[in-house]
Amino acid sequence: MSERVIPEGGRKRRRPTKQGAVLSEELIVETALRLVAQHGAEALSVRRLGAALGADPSALYRYFHNTDALLLALADEMIGRAQEGWRATGDWREDLRSMGLRIHACYLSHPQAAVLGAYRTTGRPHETRAVERILGILRSAGFPDVFAVRAYHAFVDQALAFAAQDAAALALPKTAREADEAVWNSVYGRLSADTHPNIAATFPLLAADMRDSGYPFALELMLSAMAVVLQTAAES
């Protein structure tokens, strides 16, 4: 793609595509998410998008500078979907918990797109709203601004890092994913207590726990640590 984006007010397509739809940024992003889910990163091209939309690929230049701009729009859409229906309760721990779990769940529901965009900074509306909300939760709880910023950074990086890792595992071909999961029994389950006493002693618990994401527990550890910092600040 090239630098030919037309301002929003002047870029609406007058004629419908071959499939009867009127092009919009929202339609392009939705179609791109579907294609990436079906075909992976290679689907993110103007040629494949144009074919899926029933439009000349050059029409996409009216909405996005290049494929990276489209990728940022996909990443921002994921952030937006994670926030849909979210409402603050006034309990900072519950609000951060629900926000983090929503981010994680949303990315796992679109693993191919998550792998592409979880590490990007978009600067787009959904992301800026999320930044404002999370900082608002922390500052309203009474965290000093210096700690609120650091806690925001750690909270978001933790959520996105787990989301990207867990999404990458889900995005693996089924045979590879099943082979990875089988390693716990085929390798770890056969280790001797003489050579690996800690693994042998905890193996049933270890094998069961490793079937699920470590994110919920890691999130609770972070929230508990933040509560200690808040209490210390209040007492000082």
SULPEKA-V209015 format. One record per helix or strand. SS is the DSSP state (alpha for helix, beta for strand). FROM is the first residue (numbers start at 1). LEN is the number of residues. If there is no record, write none. Layout:
ss->{SS,SS}
from->{FROM,FROM}
len->{LEN,LEN}
This chain:
ss->{alpha,alpha,alpha,alpha,alpha,alpha,alpha,alpha,alpha,alpha,alpha,alpha,alpha,alpha}
from->{8,25,41,46,57,67,92,111,125,145,174,188,197,215}
len->{3,15,3,8,6,17,18,7,17,27,13,3,13,21}
